[in-house]
């Protein structure tokens, strides 16, 4: 039988409901995560889009930042979209003074790189391992990846416009991130990819 993973969605701020719906469409159970003890009940974690500084401050206020770091260091699979990409980055450019991340992916992310809310756009992005059809991606106040370490696989780059070639999707082991918001489309390929990553991690733990 195919394992049914329980994937948490960090429910401090952002697109929690939309990610939960997409994960269920990808065959996973979901759990809203607001407390450290809930990290022990999940097989993987999604850090949604939203506002990265608000997410960081709320994670501090809920005593979640250090437990999140420890869980990811211990091998918990995680996926971050937009603000979630910033939260999973080891390094930030153009962050707020003192802004912290969970970290885990050896990358430098530029906050709000594609512009403000009024600069939001949609584009077709070819994604490695997610079929031959480019992904119709929604970018909202999106970051991009300035650079990655040797252990990071680039899954997708911007395929048009003035910022062509910018890195917008990455994976490092059990961690992955996108600049865009796949939860806002009806295309669940990114969530299927992550759910499969979580299932493989579960198999390795058995």
C-alpha positions in Angstrom: 0.0 0.0 0.0 1.1 3.6 -0.7 1.8 5.4 2.6 -0.5 8.3 3.4 1.8 10.9 5.0 0.6 13.5 7.5 2.0 16.8 6.4 1.8 19.8 8.6 1.2 23.4 7.4 2.7 26.1 9.6 -0.4 28.0 10.6 1.0 31.2 12.0 0.3 33.4 8.9 -0.2 33.0 5.2 -1.9 30.6 2.7 -2.7 27.8 5.2 -6.1 26.7 3.9 -4.9 26.7 0.3 -1.9 24.6 1.0 -3.9 22.1 3.0 -6.4 21.7 0.1 -3.6 21.1 -2.4 -1.8 18.6 -0.1 -5.1 16.7 0.3 -5.4 16.7 -3.5 -1.9 15.1 -3.5 -3.0 12.3 -1.2 -1.8 13.5 2.1 -3.4 14.1 5.5 -2.9 17.6 6.9 -2.4 19.2 10.3 -2.2 22.8 11.2 1.0 23.4 13.2 1.0 26.2 15.8 2.7 24.5 18.8 6.1 22.7 19.1 4.5 19.4 20.2 2.6 19.2 16.9 5.9 18.8 15.0 6.1 15.4 16.6 2.8 14.4 14.8 3.9 15.0 11.2 5.9 13.4 8.5 6.6 16.6 6.6 6.0 20.4 6.9 4.9 23.1 4.5 5.9 26.7 5.3 3.4 28.8 3.3 3.6 32.1 1.6 2.7 35.3 3.5 5.0 37.8 5.0 8.4 36.5 6.1 9.1 39.1 8.8 5.6 38.5 10.4 6.2 34.7 10.2 9.6 35.0 11.9 8.2 37.2 14.7 5.2 34.9 15.2 7.4 31.8 15.3 9.5 33.5 18.0 6.3 34.5 19.9 4.9 30.9 19.7 8.3 29.4 20.8 8.4 27.6 17.5 11.6 28.9 15.8 14.1 26.7 17.6 11.9 23.6 17.5 11.5 24.1 13.8 15.2 24.4 13.3 15.9 21.3 15.3 13.2 19.3 13.5 14.6 20.2 10.1 18.2 19.5 11.3 16.9 16.1 12.4 15.6 15.3 8.9 12.0 16.5 8.8 11.1 17.1 5.1 9.9 20.7 4.5 8.7 22.8 1.6 8.5 26.5 1.6 6.6 28.7 -0.9 7.5 32.4 -1.3 7.9 33.6 2.3 8.4 30.0 3.2 11.4 30.0 0.8 12.9 32.9 2.7 12.3 31.0 6.0 14.2 27.9 4.7 17.1 30.0 3.4 20.4 30.0 5.3 21.0 33.6 4.1 18.8 36.6 3.3 19.5 39.7 1.3 17.4 42.8 1.8 15.9 41.4 5.0 14.6 43.5 7.9 17.2 44.3 10.6 17.7 41.2 12.8 15.5 39.0 10.6 16.0 35.3 11.4 15.2 32.2 9.4 14.7 28.5 10.1 17.4 27.7 7.6 18.3 24.4 6.1 18.8 25.1 2.4 22.3 26.4 1.5 21.1 29.3 -0.5 21.0 33.1 -0.5 17.5 34.5 -1.1 16.7 38.1 -2.0 13.5 39.3 -0.3 10.9 41.0 -2.5 13.3 40.6 -5.4 10.5 40.6 -8.1 9.0 43.8 -6.7 6.1 44.8 -4.5 2.4 43.7 -4.5 1.7 45.8 -7.6 4.5 44.0 -9.5 2.8 40.6 -9.0 2.7 38.5 -12.2 2.2 35.0 -13.6 4.7 33.1 -15.8 5.4 29.6 -17.2 8.2 27.9 -15.4 9.7 24.5 -16.5 10.3 22.4 -13.4 12.7 19.5 -13.2 11.0 16.2 -12.3 7.4 17.6 -12.6 6.5 16.7 -16.2 7.2 18.2 -19.6 4.6 21.0 -19.4 5.8 24.2 -17.8 4.2 25.2 -14.5 1.9 28.2 -14.6 3.4 30.0 -11.6 1.9 32.9 -9.6 4.5 35.4 -8.2 3.4 37.8 -5.4 6.0 40.0 -3.8 8.3 37.1 -4.6 11.9 36.4 -3.7 14.4 34.9 -5.9 17.5 32.9 -5.2 20.8 34.8 -5.6 23.0 31.7 -5.3 23.1 28.2 -4.0 25.7 25.9 -2.5 27.1 22.7 -4.1 24.4 20.5 -2.5 21.4 22.4 -3.8 19.6 21.3 -7.0 18.0 24.0 -9.1 14.5 22.8 -10.1 13.3 25.9 -12.0 14.3 29.3 -13.4 12.3 32.2 -14.6 11.7 31.6 -18.3 10.9 35.1 -19.6 10.8 38.8 -18.9 13.6 41.1 -17.6 14.6 38.6 -14.9 15.0 35.5 -17.1 17.2 32.9 -15.7 16.6 33.8 -12.0 16.4 30.7 -9.8 12.8 30.2 -8.5 12.7 26.6 -7.3 15.3 24.5 -5.5 15.8 21.3 -3.6 18.4 20.1 -1.1 17.8 16.6 0.1 14.5 16.5 2.0 14.0 20.3 1.7 12.5 22.2 -1.2 11.3 25.7 -1.9 9.7 27.8 -4.6 9.5 31.6 -5.1 5.9 31.2 -6.4 2.6 30.1 -5.0 1.5 26.7 -6.3 -1.3 26.6 -3.8 -3.1 29.3 -5.7 -3.5 27.2 -8.9 -5.4 24.0 -9.6 -2.1 22.3 -10.6 -1.0 20.1 -7.7 2.3 18.9 -9.3 4.5 20.7 -6.8 2.5 19.3 -3.8 2.6 15.8 -5.4 6.4 16.1 -5.7 6.7 17.1 -2.1 4.3 14.4 -0.9 6.4 11.8 -2.7 9.5 13.2 -1.2 7.9 12.8 2.3 6.8 9.2 1.4 10.4 8.3 0.4 11.7 9.8 3.7 9.1 7.7 5.6 10.3 4.6 3.8 13.9 5.4 4.8 12.9 5.7 8.4 11.1 2.3 8.5 
